[in-house]
């Protein structure tokens, strides 16, 4: 038997779960600050926050599109590296070439990842985007974090 929650009931359930997970709001802020804390500036290879929810903007030099492109690059695969197979299947037989000679495969996955960026990390205040920098200091990987 399915259980249906009204929006008000769902929100109440969410609030109880958040209270259970984080206790008071100070604990929640502490956890967010740990997730979003940036590394020391002198370290090139590091984990960093890509979006500041409080300020409502992406990290310096980044945009929603550029973050989505990095995520798409990680999902699309290459001729020698596997893609994320669920998205590969969603793309269907038209876009199976992982070499992506037309760039359409990456563009479609960028659209998917833009949706992920907006719906999981920017619009809900509980979301975060974390980037991992390579040895040269460039963003090499992106993780989306969402507290439910």
C-alpha positions as CSV (number, residue, x, y, z in Angstrom):
1,X,0.0,0.0,0.0
2,X,1.4,3.4,-1.0
3,X,1.6,6.2,1.4
4,X,0.8,9.7,0.2
5,X,2.2,12.8,1.9
6,X,0.8,16.2,1.2
7,X,3.4,18.9,0.6
8,X,2.9,20.1,4.2
9,X,3.2,16.5,5.5
10,X,6.3,15.8,3.4
11,X,7.9,19.0,4.6
12,X,7.1,18.1,8.2
13,X,8.7,14.7,7.7
14,X,11.8,16.3,6.1
15,X,12.1,18.7,9.0
16,X,12.0,15.8,11.5
17,X,14.6,13.9,9.5
18,X,16.9,16.9,9.4
19,X,16.5,17.5,13.1
20,X,17.3,13.8,13.7
21,X,20.4,13.9,11.4
22,X,21.8,17.3,12.5
23,X,20.2,18.2,15.8
24,X,20.2,21.9,16.1
25,X,20.9,24.4,13.4
26,X,24.4,25.1,14.7
27,X,25.3,21.5,14.0
28,X,23.9,21.8,10.5
29,X,26.0,24.9,9.9
30,X,29.1,23.2,11.3
31,X,28.6,20.2,8.9
32,X,28.0,22.6,5.9
33,X,31.2,24.5,6.7
34,X,33.2,21.3,6.9
35,X,31.8,20.2,3.5
36,X,32.3,23.6,1.9
37,X,35.6,24.5,3.5
38,X,38.3,25.3,0.9
39,X,41.8,24.1,1.1
40,X,44.9,26.2,1.7
41,X,45.6,28.5,-1.3
42,X,49.2,27.2,-1.7
43,X,48.0,23.7,-2.4
44,X,47.3,23.1,-6.1
45,X,45.9,19.6,-5.7
46,X,43.0,19.9,-3.3
47,X,39.2,19.6,-2.7
48,X,37.3,22.9,-3.0
49,X,33.7,24.3,-3.0
50,X,32.5,25.2,-6.4
51,X,29.4,27.1,-5.3
52,X,28.8,29.3,-2.3
53,X,25.1,28.9,-1.4
54,X,25.2,31.8,1.1
55,X,26.6,34.2,-1.6
56,X,24.6,32.6,-4.4
57,X,27.4,32.3,-6.8
58,X,29.9,29.9,-8.4
59,X,33.6,29.9,-7.3
60,X,35.9,32.3,-9.1
61,X,36.2,31.6,-12.8
62,X,33.4,29.0,-12.9
63,X,29.9,29.0,-14.1
64,X,27.0,26.5,-14.0
65,X,27.8,25.6,-17.6
66,X,31.6,25.1,-17.0
67,X,30.9,22.9,-13.9
68,X,28.3,20.9,-15.9
69,X,30.9,20.4,-18.7
70,X,33.4,19.0,-16.3
71,X,30.8,16.6,-14.9
72,X,29.7,15.6,-18.5
73,X,33.4,14.9,-19.4
74,X,33.5,12.5,-16.5
75,X,30.3,10.8,-17.5
76,X,30.8,10.5,-21.3
77,X,33.8,8.1,-21.4
78,X,36.5,7.9,-24.0
79,X,37.5,5.3,-26.5
80,X,39.8,3.8,-23.8
81,X,37.7,4.6,-20.6
82,X,34.2,3.4,-19.8
83,X,31.3,5.9,-19.6
84,X,28.7,6.1,-16.9
85,X,26.7,3.2,-18.3
86,X,23.2,4.4,-17.3
87,X,23.7,7.7,-19.2
88,X,25.3,5.8,-22.1
89,X,22.2,3.7,-22.4
90,X,19.9,6.8,-22.2
91,X,21.8,8.3,-25.1
92,X,20.8,5.4,-27.2
93,X,22.4,3.9,-30.4
94,X,22.8,7.3,-32.1
95,X,25.4,8.5,-29.7
96,X,27.4,5.3,-28.9
97,X,30.7,6.6,-30.4
98,X,32.7,7.6,-27.3
99,X,35.2,9.5,-29.4
100,X,32.4,12.0,-29.9
101,X,33.5,13.4,-33.3
102,X,30.6,15.8,-33.6
103,X,30.6,17.0,-29.9
104,X,26.9,16.2,-29.7
105,X,27.4,13.5,-27.0
106,X,29.2,15.9,-24.7
107,X,26.6,18.6,-25.4
108,X,23.7,16.3,-24.4
109,X,25.4,15.1,-21.3
110,X,26.2,18.8,-20.4
111,X,22.5,19.5,-20.6
112,X,21.9,16.5,-18.2
113,X,24.6,17.7,-15.8
114,X,23.3,21.3,-15.9
115,X,20.0,19.9,-14.6
116,X,22.0,18.0,-11.8
117,X,23.9,21.2,-10.9
118,X,20.7,23.3,-10.7
119,X,18.4,20.7,-9.0
120,X,20.9,19.2,-6.6
121,X,23.4,21.9,-5.7
122,X,22.1,25.4,-6.4
123,X,18.3,25.6,-5.9
124,X,18.1,23.6,-2.6
125,X,20.0,25.4,0.1
126,X,21.1,22.0,1.4
127,X,23.1,21.2,-1.7
128,X,26.8,21.6,-2.4
129,X,29.2,21.0,-5.3
130,X,32.7,19.9,-4.5
131,X,35.5,19.9,-6.9
132,X,38.8,18.1,-6.9
133,X,41.8,19.9,-8.4
134,X,44.6,18.1,-10.2
135,X,48.3,18.8,-9.7
136,X,48.1,21.8,-12.0
137,X,45.3,23.3,-9.9
138,X,42.6,22.7,-12.6
139,X,39.2,21.2,-11.6
140,X,39.4,17.6,-12.6
141,X,36.3,16.1,-10.9
142,X,33.0,17.3,-9.6
143,X,30.8,15.8,-6.9
144,X,27.2,16.8,-6.1
145,X,26.1,16.6,-2.5
146,X,22.5,16.9,-1.4
147,X,21.3,16.6,2.2
148,X,17.8,15.0,2.3
